[in-house]
Amino acid sequence: MAFAKRNDFNDRRETAQSARQAMLERFKARPPADDPELLAKQAERAAVAEAREKRRAEREAIRKAEEERIAAEKLATELAELQRKEEDARRRAEAEALQDAARKAQRDLRYATRKSKKRR
């Protein structure tokens, strides 16, 4: 029963013509570009877009400020850690120098003691 509905060339042409006519009517029914209602809607859309952009810029500024604060905190922490490591290294070097001096003094004492025993 697929052929029950006959669709010849004239039917297709009339259907296409009616579709073109409907599109033309929709286009003609459109409000003109200087319509106050259309201008008001465009102004409202522009205001909404501007407000959205302003909020986005504020969020971006807040995000950048937070990133800068975190970077400053990280830098301060790294600087404090570096200072602590330098202080530890200085203290270790001083302690090692004292130990070396003590060992040298003990060695010199042993040497002097040994020399004095040989002279007797």
N, CA, C and O of each residue as an XYZ file, in Angstrom:
480
protein
N       0.802     -1.193      0.000
C       0.000      0.000      0.000
C       0.855      1.272      0.000
O       0.351      2.369      0.242
N       2.133      1.112     -0.271
C       3.018      2.254     -0.317
C       2.666      3.191     -1.457
O       2.982      4.379     -1.399
N       2.020      2.681     -2.487
C       1.678      3.499     -3.642
C       0.269      4.060     -3.568
O      -0.220      4.622     -4.549
N      -0.390      3.921     -2.435
C      -1.753      4.402     -2.313
C      -1.790      5.925     -2.421
O      -2.739      6.490     -2.964
N      -0.755      6.586     -1.902
C      -0.703      8.047     -1.952
C       0.153      8.443     -3.143
O       1.369      8.252     -3.117
N      -0.445      8.978     -4.165
C       0.276      9.367     -5.377
C       0.903     10.751     -5.157
O       0.228     11.681     -4.716
N       2.147     10.871     -5.456
C       2.850     12.136     -5.262
C       3.568     12.468     -6.565
O       4.740     12.140     -6.748
N       2.857     13.110     -7.443
C       3.478     13.406     -8.724
C       4.185     14.766     -8.675
O       4.219     15.409     -7.626
N       4.736     15.192     -9.781
C       5.551     16.390     -9.850
C       4.780     17.635     -9.423
O       5.312     18.481     -8.704
N       3.532     17.748     -9.862
C       2.744     18.927     -9.514
C       2.496     19.018     -8.011
O       2.516     20.110     -7.444
N       2.261     17.868     -7.360
C       2.056     17.874     -5.901
C       3.323     18.360     -5.188
O       3.255     19.158     -4.254
N       4.458     17.873     -5.637
C       5.726     18.282     -5.007
C       6.000     19.758     -5.249
O       6.482     20.456     -4.357
N       5.696     20.232     -6.441
C       5.906     21.638     -6.765
C       5.006     22.538     -5.920
O       5.447     23.583     -5.441
N       3.765     22.142     -5.738
C       2.832     22.924     -4.919
C       3.263     22.931     -3.452
O       3.151     23.953     -2.775
N       3.744     21.814     -2.972
C       4.223     21.730     -1.586
C       5.428     22.654     -1.393
O       5.504     23.367     -0.392
N       6.355     22.648     -2.327
C       7.536     23.512     -2.237
C       7.122     24.974     -2.303
O       7.657     25.802     -1.566
N       6.171     25.301     -3.183
C       5.702     26.674     -3.315
C       5.042     27.147     -2.027
O       5.267     28.276     -1.591
N       4.222     26.284     -1.412
C       3.558     26.675     -0.163
C       4.582     26.856      0.963
O       4.418     27.723      1.821
N       5.640     26.033      0.955
C       6.696     26.185      1.965
C       7.416     27.517      1.777
O       7.699     28.211      2.754
N       7.717     27.883      0.518
C       8.369     29.167      0.253
C       7.461     30.329      0.655
O       7.933     31.329      1.195
N       6.198     30.201      0.399
C       5.233     31.246      0.755
C       5.163     31.417      2.271
O       5.109     32.541      2.772
N       5.164     30.300      2.997
C       5.123     30.361      4.466
C       6.376     31.044      5.007
O       6.289     31.832      5.949
N       7.540     30.753      4.426
C       8.785     31.395      4.869
C       8.736     32.895      4.593
O       9.175     33.699      5.415
N       8.201     33.265      3.432
C       8.086     34.675      3.088
C       7.155     35.404      4.052
O       7.444     36.531      4.454
N       6.057     34.783      4.423
C       5.117     35.397      5.365
C       5.748     35.559      6.742
O       5.555     36.577      7.407
N       6.499     34.554      7.162
C       7.184     34.666      8.470
C       8.198     35.807      8.435
O       8.332     36.552      9.406
N       8.911     35.942      7.317
C       9.894     37.016      7.189
C       9.215     38.377      7.207
O       9.708     39.306      7.846
N       8.086     38.505      6.508
C       7.367     39.776      6.469
C       6.738     40.110      7.815
O       6.570     41.285      8.140
N       6.391     39.103      8.598
C       5.756     39.328      9.898
C       6.763     39.773     10.953
O       6.379     40.209     12.038
N       8.028     39.666     10.638
C       9.076     40.084     11.558
C       8.964     41.573     11.832
O       8.646     42.341     10.924
N       9.223     42.003     13.083
C       9.158     43.438     13.377
C      10.325     44.161     12.710
O      11.384     43.560     12.524
N      10.168     45.404     12.352
C      11.257     46.153     11.717
C      12.396     46.406     12.702
O      12.220     46.285     13.914
N      13.547     46.753     12.176
C      14.745     46.941     13.000
C      14.610     48.113     13.956
O      15.270     48.123     14.995
N      13.784     49.094     13.644
C      13.636     50.252     14.517
C      12.414     50.140     15.425
O      11.948     51.140     15.971
N      11.897     48.923     15.584
C      10.753     48.687     16.459
C      11.165     48.956     17.912
O      12.181     48.424     18.359
N      10.400     49.773     18.666
C      10.788     50.082     20.048
C      10.882     48.836     20.927
O      11.744     48.753     21.802
N      10.006     47.882     20.697
C      10.051     46.645     21.487
C      11.348     45.895     21.234
O      11.997     45.416     22.164
N      11.717     45.801     19.957
C      12.946     45.114     19.591
C      14.163     45.851     20.150
O      15.096     45.226     20.655
N      14.148     47.165     20.058
C      15.259     47.957     20.607
C      15.358     47.796     22.111
O      16.460     47.732     22.656
N      14.212     47.730     22.795
C      14.218     47.542     24.248
C      14.800     46.174     24.607
O      15.574     46.055     25.557
N      14.426     45.144     23.846
C      14.966     43.801     24.107
C      16.474     43.771     23.869
O      17.219     43.163     24.638
N      16.919     44.432     22.799
C      18.356     44.474     22.522
C      19.107     45.206     23.626
O      20.190     44.782     24.031
N      18.537     46.300     24.110
C      19.174     47.047     25.197
C      19.236     46.196     26.470
O      20.234     46.205     27.190
N      18.156     45.466     26.729
C      18.124     44.597     27.907
C      19.177     43.496     27.788
O      19.879     43.194     28.754
N      19.284     42.900     26.604
C      20.301     41.859     26.390
C      21.710     42.427     26.572
O      22.581     41.783     27.157
N      21.917     43.636     26.065
C      23.231     44.269     26.198
C      23.543     44.542     27.671
O      24.680     44.362     28.106
N      22.547     44.974     28.434
C      22.762     45.238     29.866
C      23.085     43.943     30.604
O      23.963     43.912     31.466
N      22.367     42.876     30.259
C      22.629     41.578     30.897
C      24.037     41.101     30.553
O      24.762     40.614     31.421
N      24.417     41.241     29.292
C      25.761     40.822     28.874
C      26.834     41.644     29.578
O      27.863     41.105     29.986
N      26.597     42.947     29.723
C      27.557     43.815     30.407
C      27.687     43.429     31.881
O      28.792     43.379     32.422
N      26.554     43.160     32.523
C      26.583     42.745     33.926
C      27.306     41.407     34.070
O      28.072     41.207     35.013
N      27.063     40.504     33.143
C      27.730     39.197     33.174
C      29.233     39.371     33.020
O      30.009     38.737     33.734
N      29.643     40.219     32.101
C      31.067     40.474     31.881
C      31.702     41.127     33.115
O      32.839     40.817     33.468
N      30.968     42.025     33.762
C      31.475     42.681     34.969
C      31.682     41.657     36.090
O      32.700     41.677     36.781
N      30.699     40.760     36.258
C      30.835     39.716     37.290
C      31.997     38.787     36.979
O      32.723     38.365     37.879
N      32.173     38.467     35.691
C      33.289     37.607     35.301
C      34.619     38.293     35.606
O      35.551     37.655     36.095
N      34.708     39.591     35.318
C      35.937     40.343     35.595
C      36.213     40.400     37.101
O      37.364     40.297     37.526
N      35.165     40.564     37.901
C      35.341     40.575     39.357
C      35.839     39.222     39.851
O      36.738     39.151     40.689
N      35.243     38.141     39.323
C      35.691     36.801     39.729
C      37.142     36.582     39.328
O      37.916     35.990     40.080
N      37.509     37.057     38.146
C      38.876     36.925     37.673
C      39.838     37.712     38.569
O      40.923     37.229     38.893
N      39.438     38.918     38.965
C      40.283     39.729     39.850
C      40.454     39.049     41.208
O      41.550     39.034     41.768
N      39.367     38.489     41.732
C      39.443     37.782     43.012
C      40.349     36.565     42.887
O      41.148     36.287     43.782
N      40.226     35.834     41.773
C      41.057     34.648     41.561
C      42.529     35.031     41.464
O      43.387     34.362     42.040
N      42.819     36.107     40.737
C      44.215     36.552     40.613
C      44.777     36.997     41.963
O      45.922     36.689     42.293
N      43.972     37.720     42.742
C      44.424     38.160     44.066
C      44.713     36.950     44.955
O      45.703     36.937     45.687
N      43.862     35.949     44.891
C      44.068     34.736     45.688
C      45.342     34.014     45.239
O      46.118     33.543     46.070
N      45.552     33.929     43.928
C      46.772     33.291     43.421
C      48.014     34.055     43.875
O      49.017     33.444     44.244
N      47.954     35.372     43.851
C      49.093     36.183     44.296
C      49.342     35.995     45.786
O      50.492     35.925     46.220
N      48.260     35.913     46.579
C      48.409     35.701     48.020
C      49.056     34.340     48.288
O      49.956     34.228     49.120
N      48.594     33.313     47.580
C      49.153     31.981     47.757
C      50.619     31.955     47.341
O      51.447     31.338     48.010
N      50.943     32.634     46.221
C      52.331     32.686     45.766
C      53.210     33.407     46.789
O      54.338     32.985     47.041
N      52.701     34.488     47.378
C      53.468     35.225     48.390
C      53.690     34.361     49.629
O      54.782     34.352     50.197
N      52.651     33.634     50.044
C      52.797     32.738     51.200
C      53.813     31.647     50.906
O      54.643     31.318     51.754
N      53.749     31.088     49.708
C      54.692     30.033     49.325
C      56.118     30.570     49.308
O      57.043     29.907     49.776
N      56.290     31.782     48.763
C      57.611     32.398     48.712
C      58.145     32.653     50.126
O      59.319     32.412     50.407
N      57.272     33.140     51.010
C      57.692     33.399     52.391
C      58.082     32.094     53.083
O      59.069     32.050     53.817
N      57.312     31.038     52.852
C      57.617     29.733     53.445
C      58.947     29.210     52.925
O      59.772     28.724     53.698
N      59.159     29.309     51.607
C      60.418     28.842     51.024
C      61.600     29.651     51.549
O      62.667     29.098     51.814
N      61.408     30.960     51.698
C      62.478     31.809     52.219
C      62.808     31.434     53.662
O      63.980     31.351     54.030
N      61.789     31.210     54.472
C      62.016     30.809     55.863
C      62.727     29.461     55.926
O      63.622     29.264     56.747
N      62.329     28.539     55.062
C      62.977     27.226     55.026
C      64.438     27.355     54.603
O      65.310     26.693     55.166
N      64.703     28.195     53.624
C      66.076     28.417     53.170
C      66.922     29.035     54.279
O      68.063     28.626     54.493
N      66.368     30.015     54.980
C      67.097     30.623     56.094
C      67.374     29.601     57.198
O      68.456     29.587     57.786
N      66.382     28.744     57.473
C      66.574     27.720     58.499
C      67.676     26.756     58.087
O      68.509     26.374     58.909
N      67.685     26.360     56.812
C      68.723     25.438     56.338
C      70.100     26.084     56.399
O      71.073     25.434     56.780
N      70.191     27.365     56.025
C      71.473     28.069     56.092
C      71.964     28.173     57.534
O      73.152     28.000     57.808
N      71.043     28.456     58.450
C      71.414     28.542     59.877
C      71.884     27.183     60.390
O      72.862     27.100     61.132
N      71.181     26.114     59.992
C      71.591     24.765     60.400
C      72.975     24.434     59.840
O      73.811     23.871     60.547
N      73.217     24.780     58.583
C      74.517     24.511     57.971
C      75.612     25.302     58.676
O      76.707     24.783     58.891
N      75.332     26.552     59.038
C      76.319     27.371     59.748
C      76.636     26.769     61.120
O      77.794     26.687     61.529
N      75.577     26.353     61.815
C      75.788     25.746     63.139
C      76.591     24.449     63.030
O      77.483     24.198     63.841
N      76.272     23.622     62.021
C      77.024     22.380     61.830
C      78.488     22.671     61.512
O      79.385     21.980     61.995
N      78.723     23.703     60.693
C      80.100     24.057     60.342
C      80.854     24.538     61.583
O      82.017     24.186     61.781
N      80.187     25.347     62.422
C      80.829     25.809     63.660
C      81.119     24.638     64.595
O      82.198     24.551     65.180
N      80.144     23.738     64.729
C      80.337     22.578     65.609
C      81.480     21.700     65.083
O      82.296     21.202     65.858
N      81.528     21.519     63.774
C      82.597     20.707     63.182
C      83.955     21.376     63.382
O      84.951     20.702     63.647
N      83.993     22.709     63.255
C      85.246     23.427     63.472
C      85.696     23.279     64.934
O      86.881     23.093     65.211
N      84.738     23.365     65.858
C      85.089     23.171     67.277
C      85.590     21.761     67.529
O      86.553     21.563     68.270
N      84.931     20.769     66.906
C      85.375     19.383     67.085
C      86.763     19.175     66.488
O      87.598     18.485     67.073
N      87.004     19.766     65.335
C      88.327     19.661     64.720
C      89.389     20.293     65.622
O      90.474     19.740     65.798
N      89.065     21.450     66.186
C      90.014     22.119     67.087
C      90.258     21.264     68.329
O      91.387     21.166     68.809
N      89.195     20.645     68.846
C      89.357     19.796     70.023
C      90.204     18.569     69.680
O      91.074     18.184     70.462
N      89.964     17.959     68.532
C      90.772     16.796     68.124
C      92.236     17.188     67.922
O      93.147     16.451     68.299
N      92.444     18.358     67.323
C      93.816     18.812     67.099
C      94.514     19.067     68.434
O      95.684     18.733     68.622
N      93.754     19.673     69.357
C      94.348     19.928     70.679
C      94.695     18.601     71.364
O      95.757     18.476     71.972
N      93.801     17.614     71.264
C      94.081     16.300     71.866
C      95.286     15.651     71.187
O      96.138     15.069     71.859
N      95.362     15.746     69.881
C      96.481     15.164     69.142
C      97.784     15.855     69.534
O      98.805     15.202     69.750
N      97.735     17.185     69.622
C      98.937     17.931     70.015
C      99.362     17.560     71.433
O     100.551     17.466     71.735
N      98.367     17.351     72.297
C      98.665     16.959     73.673
C      99.327     15.583     73.705
O     100.310     15.379     74.418
N      98.791     14.651     72.936
C      99.391     13.306     72.871
C     100.822     13.387     72.321
O     101.736     12.734     72.826
N     100.993     14.206     71.275
C     102.304     14.360     70.669
C     103.285     14.964     71.672
O     104.418     14.502     71.803
N     102.836     16.000     72.374
C     103.710     16.652     73.356
C     104.039     15.695     74.495
O     105.166     15.671     74.989
N     103.053     14.910     74.905
C     103.283     13.945     75.980
C     104.294     12.891     75.535
O     105.194     12.535     76.295
N     104.154     12.406     74.348
C     105.058     11.400     73.812
C     106.475     11.972     73.687
O     107.445     11.284     74.005
N     106.605     13.212     73.232
C     107.890     13.854     73.104
C     108.567     14.045     74.466
O     109.769     13.838     74.633
N     107.721     14.454     75.441
C     108.305     14.675     76.759
C     108.767     13.353     77.389
O     109.737     13.346     78.147
N     108.098     12.251     77.092
C     108.521     10.938     77.615
C     109.824     10.498     76.958
O     110.645      9.849     77.607
N     110.032     10.828     75.708
C     111.239     10.446     74.998
C     112.442     11.238     75.521
O     113.551     10.704     75.537
N     112.266     12.465     75.939
C     113.353     13.313     76.403
C     113.826     12.882     77.793
O     114.952     13.222     78.155
N     113.093     12.207     78.539
C     113.474     11.840     79.873
C     114.400     10.713     79.895
O     114.819     10.279     80.968
